[in-house]
Every structure is written in C-alpha cells, then in structure tokens.
C-alpha cells in the first residue's frame, strides 16, 4: 500500500518480505507516472535486501531499471548489509561536469555558437563504440583506474585546480586493477576521452536565470554567462565491470543464502571477498570515468579558446557522479550508499566538498534533455537527514527507446531544435530520436519537487545553445 505523507513524500508500507518501508519523493502527478511505469515495485523489492537501513528510496526522476530503479537510493550497513551491481548500474560513474567561462552570451553571435559546436564535435569523439585520439596499453589503463582524473592532469590534460572541484577529487582510493577483467581493460584502451552515445552529451549553454545569488556567486555563476556541460561515464570498461560482476553476484547470492525478490538484485555481503572485489572494481571504473571527463574537459577548453579566443578563462564549477556506491557516515552509522541515477547532495558544513563551497553546500548539476533547461542546485541539511545526502540526477525517462523510435524521426527532432535556435551535431539520428525531449519527464518539475522537498535548492537555470550527441 502506498500512503501520501506530505506534498512531496509517499511511503510504501512494509509487506512481502520488506525489511524497511519505501520512500518516494514525488508530487501527485509524478506519482501517477511512477506507478504506471511500475517503478515503485522495484523500490519495494530493494527494501527486502539484507542489512538495508532507513528506507528504500527513490527520487522524482525514478524509472524502471535493472533490478534497482533508476533514480533509486539505498544504504546498507557495512557489517550486516550487501553490495549490488544493480544498485549502481552498468554505466558506473556516469556523471556531469559543468564548466564556466568568462564569456557573456551578448558578446558572441550565433555563428560563434555554430563554430564552437562544430569544433567540439570534431575534437571529442562520440557515438556507439567511439574511440578517441588517446591510445594506451593495458598497464596505462591500470594507471588510469588507480589515479582517476589525476592521471589526465599529470599528462597535461587539465589543471590541478580541476581536481579540487571534482567529487572525491576525481579519484576513489582503494581501486585495485587486479579486480578488473582483461576484457574490461581491453575495452578501456581506446575509449578514454570519448563521449559515447545514449543520453550522453556535450552542451553549450547560457545561464538564463539565477535563483540564489549568494550560492551562484560562490559557484562563479552569473546570468548571461556561457557554460558547457559534459555528461558521460566509464564507457565500455564500466559496462564490462558490471556485466562481469553480475555473474559473480548471482553465484554469491546462492552461496550466502540471500533470498532475492528479483534475480536482478544479485548481491553479496559487503564484507565478503566477492563484495570487496566488486567494490574495488567499481572504484576502478569510477576513476576511469573521472579521467574520461577530465580528458574531454581538456578538449573542450581547447575548442573554446580556438574559437572564442586564447584568453578565455574556462573553470570547473563541479563534477558530480550519478551511478556509484560510497561508504559514508550517516546518523552515526557507517553505510554503503548506493546511488543509481541519483546525485550526492551534501549540505553546508559536511566534509568531502571543496572548502570554497563549505558554507553553501555541494553544487548539484541536474542536466535536462536536448532543448530543455538544465539546473544548478545546492545540497542541503535536510538532504543529510532525509535522503542520505541525495537528490535527483536529471529528467528521467517516460518513453522506452523503442517507443521513441516508433514515435519520432531524428531529422524532425534536429529541425525542431534548430528552429528553437539550438545547434545540433549528432553521430546518429537514431540516438537523437531516442533521446528527444518527448521521451523524458519535465526536468523543471523534477527539480521543483526536489526543491520543495528540501533535498536540494535551486541556484541557477541554464538553457541550451548547442548540443553534441553520440
């Protein structure tokens, strides 16, 4: 039974083996959509897993996923609980990086945007199976997995300051390459510095509205400013890590007598050999993703300066992760927090965020879809007490990719966006159709729910000027 407890909170009452209640952050209209998608049933399934603490949660951008819902958050006691690849996802550390410039939109014209979009498309390889200009051997892939974004900076692709403004400083400690298969390493050899396909993108934007001037000033954001957003993850390496360990976890679930409401929830005790090996491999993939976004940021910087002027300043607002597991302290307990399609949203005074943002709270970057707004938000004290410091990660799908392909033509979507003044460069019109705004929830409504629930607060709204898709 689902019970409404406030304007933005719904509780799934315990039943059928649930160890805790489910908690969904939504409004009435969004809750109807969630139930139609049957994603709430996955929230209930996650609540049956051993060692779960608090609630099995979902953000308003929740939609049906592999085992855990996309938009799901669940925390497990590190002594008694489990770790599950399905609770982190195939695209480990899919995330978003927001770059600010000192360029004002009023100082450039449409041709500048077109030329910049072309340059980004040229410099950052995109598309399914795309390979980049960086070729590394297996030992170097291992160094990437160990050092994360720091590897790219050491290679001259970035600045030390970039690391300060990345979640985990762009590297999780304890990544052991020996826990990653040869096949995963092979897939990582040629994909560093590439965008990929699916919902990944590069987007030239301008700051349309500032809601919180104090926080915006801290983040270096102002109205009329040109920004660039990078959205991608660990590419084939991360996918392979997840795929490899799902097989391991299926065996481990039986070995440790873990009853599963859904086989896709396959898991192992966090402290077991299988659990520890997967966690280490996940860190390797997460570090690869941070290095990937750092390399892309390097090419974006170069593109901006080649098109708009060598003197243009390009800095990093923040880099956030969407699909990752972290050991964190909450309510005096050490927990392994799974965020799958959810963003960390640590509030003011919480460790683990840049000193410059300590009084404001962590920046939360919420991307929209092609042709729609994106948002900068900030973490809150309330998120720390209600959602393990978590909030939404984007719009959330409402159409499957197959439905989008049946309903839309990619060329029509490109034409529509161009008529709205948005330049589009895409490797595949099929991807454009699959990722059209029609296939997603209204990101503004998702953001309003998180703002209303107090999980994160609006700082600024961004509008797209140019988009690069895979």
Helices and strands as residue ranges (DSSP letters): E 2-6, E 9-12, E 22-25, H 28-37, H 39-46, E 52-63, E 70-77, E 82-83, G 85-87, E 95-104, G 105-107, H 110-123, H 138-147, H 149-154, H 160-164, G 167-170, G 177-179, H 182-188, E 201-210, H 213-219, E 225-232, H 235-255, G 263-265, E 268-269, H 273-308, E 314-321, E 323-330, E 333-340, E 343-344, G 355-357, E 363-366, E 374-379, H 381-386, E 390-391, H 401-407, H 410-419, E 423-426, H 429-434, G 437-439, H 443-453, E 456-469
